[in-house]
Amino acid sequence: MAEIQLKSLAHSYSETPGGPEDYAIRHLNHVWHEGGAYALLGPSGCGKSTMLNIISGLVQPSEGEVLFDGKRVNELSPRDRNIAQVFQFPVVYDSMTVFDNLAFPLKNNKIPKSRIKARVQEIAEVLEIEDKLYKKAKNLTADEKQKVSMGRGLVREDVSAILFDEPLTVIDPQLKWKLRRKLKQIHEQFEITMVYVTHDQLEASTFADKIAVMYGGQIVQFGTPTELFEQPNHTFVGYFIGSPGMNLVEVERSAAGVRFRSTQVDLAPWQVELLKRLKSKNIKIGIRPEFIELSPTASDDTYEAEILDMEDLGTYKIITVQLDQQEMKVRMNEEFEGAIGSRTYLSFPQQWLKLYVDEFLVQEQQ
Amino acid sequence: MKKIHNNRAWWLVLPVFLLVAFSALIPLMTVVNYSVQDIFGPGQTFFVGTEWFKGVLGDERLQDSLIRQFMFSGAVLLIQIPFGIGVALMMPKSGIKGSLCLILIAIPLLIPWNVVGTIWQVFARGDIGLFGWGLNELGFDYNYTGNTVDAWLTVLLMDVWHWTPLVALLCYSGLRAIPEAFYQAAEIDRASKWAVFRYIQLPRLKSVLIIAVLLRFMDSFMIYTEPFVLTGGGPGSSTTFLSQTLTTMAIKQFDLGRASAFSLIYFLIVLVISWLFFTAITQDDKEQ
């Protein structure tokens, strides 16, 4: 087990990188603490897998350092880093049985036979493949293969960390949920540092204590699922986390806050104060669909809007409203009544109204 | 739609049937025809039943050359298969070096067989051949025209030179088809080089190796031109392999009955061994 630190890491797959667009990872600093269960969340192509491969040593970073417990490991091969990694698509050694597959990493580490047998049995039970142990791996189904593939990652006890690269992609939803629980249990049992790469926020939040959201080769926020939801640090986090994502509106400065077109939105005094000091013209306000309030009657702090669309998702409704040509999504409970095309009145509770300058959250200074 | 039930579709098989008939069945049947008759001339044919077969099977000259043939094919497989795999493993994976290697390695395959024999006949000569002269200069008493062991070694070396590239090329293509993910997983699992070879590369080379072994067995079992040019089957009859014995019988002695009977036996041996071999290797796949 180890603490994994990434220091001003950058990586480009091109030999002669030009601009920042050639980089898969850009000046990234991050620490994965020992024994934590982490998720690395981000859209496809944001550099998640690259980062994982850099940690495991399959990819050499173009710049920066990888430290295990404070020691530089850039030059070490994956075998010397003693790290386990589970890939997106199952890799099984087809000529071997399931047992031999699971025992393979242990045999390579010269662990005594009796211990291997016990350990393989243990992992096979956790993954519920103990009845297939003596089957040839080649004859397994895709999800059994992935279980074996995961088992090979879990079987070693002394690893620095286990890295999962979207390991449940090929597995059907029912089993996915079960396996995720299993991983969580295994983590609680053995307390090994685990980093789980995914593009599915639900997967990330069920597995991890803390989630790192990656965007454009950088980690834009690292926090608990609640923090990511309530305090998105970056407009991308707002947009990516939540379903539907945060409503983001481009605005300009005004006397008491900001405005878009003819609509004036008041901000908290400290926000107004901070905004005055910043030069940038790239200003956005954001509010989650869950926090917008709708009412059928007007009052002082409401804005008149038109209901464009309503989607009933069974347990809640997503209402699309238009306010001064700006579309917004609102999440309401099943009881909400309203007709498409009718008027409604919105209000933005000030504590949930977030201000973004240059895509980053403006936070109150303590 | 109304289905039409008749057997006219069988006519579609006719072209293939004719092709196979003229290319394989009819020539084979003429051999069968010769093997059960004694023919003196047109109209002077006598049915002799299995007489030729009995005679051939008891022929010591044939038995000796059959044993030599098995030894030769066995040696060819034992040397060329591991060597070919080794060469393929050492070849650069891609780029200009990889292409260059492929071309260099493929050159022996492009040389006509009798030219291969001639090249080695000259190359291995003690007086003007670089190889033979070199060995003699180094103090080895090497003479492939006089010494049985030297003749065997030279024939084997020639065959290794000529045909290992085939095995290497087949293995190279097999190795390139292994996804990178397997090597990555093995690296993560801390597999040794040997374990990577034994559990990843070798199992995935299986299908190309079946082809390589079958081709090399059949070709080496039927070898004729190269040793005929190189040693002429000598010294004595020490490098006279089956096909050369057969040719001598059929063409020099004009013993068509015995030669036909023997051809059929020869054909059956190749067929049976190839079949046994293929079944043995693929049997493994069917096991659960």
Boltz contact constraints between the chains, C-beta under 6 A:
constraints:
  - contact:
      token1: [A, 58]
      token2: [B, 184]
      max_distance: 6.0
  - contact:
      token1: [A, 78]
      token2: [B, 187]
      max_distance: 6.0
  - contact:
      token1: [A, 78]
      token2: [B, 188]
      max_distance: 6.0
  - contact:
      token1: [A, 79]
      token2: [B, 190]
      max_distance: 6.0
  - contact:
      token1: [A, 85]
      token2: [B, 188]
      max_distance: 6.0
  - contact:
      token1: [A, 87]
      token2: [B, 181]
      max_distance: 6.0
  - contact:
      token1: [A, 91]
      token2: [B, 181]
      max_distance: 6.0
  - contact:
      token1: [A, 91]
      token2: [B, 182]
      max_distance: 6.0
  - contact:
      token1: [A, 91]
      token2: [B, 185]
      max_distance: 6.0
  - contact:
      token1: [A, 93]
      token2: [B, 199]
      max_distance: 6.0
  - contact:
      token1: [A, 95]
      token2: [B, 203]
      max_distance: 6.0
  - contact:
      token1: [A, 104]
      token2: [B, 189]
      max_distance: 6.0
  - contact:
      token1: [A, 105]
      token2: [B, 189]
      max_distance: 6.0
  - contact:
      token1: [A, 108]
      token2: [B, 189]
      max_distance: 6.0
  - contact:
      token1: [A, 108]
      token2: [B, 190]
      max_distance: 6.0
  - contact:
      token1: [A, 108]
      token2: [B, 191]
      max_distance: 6.0
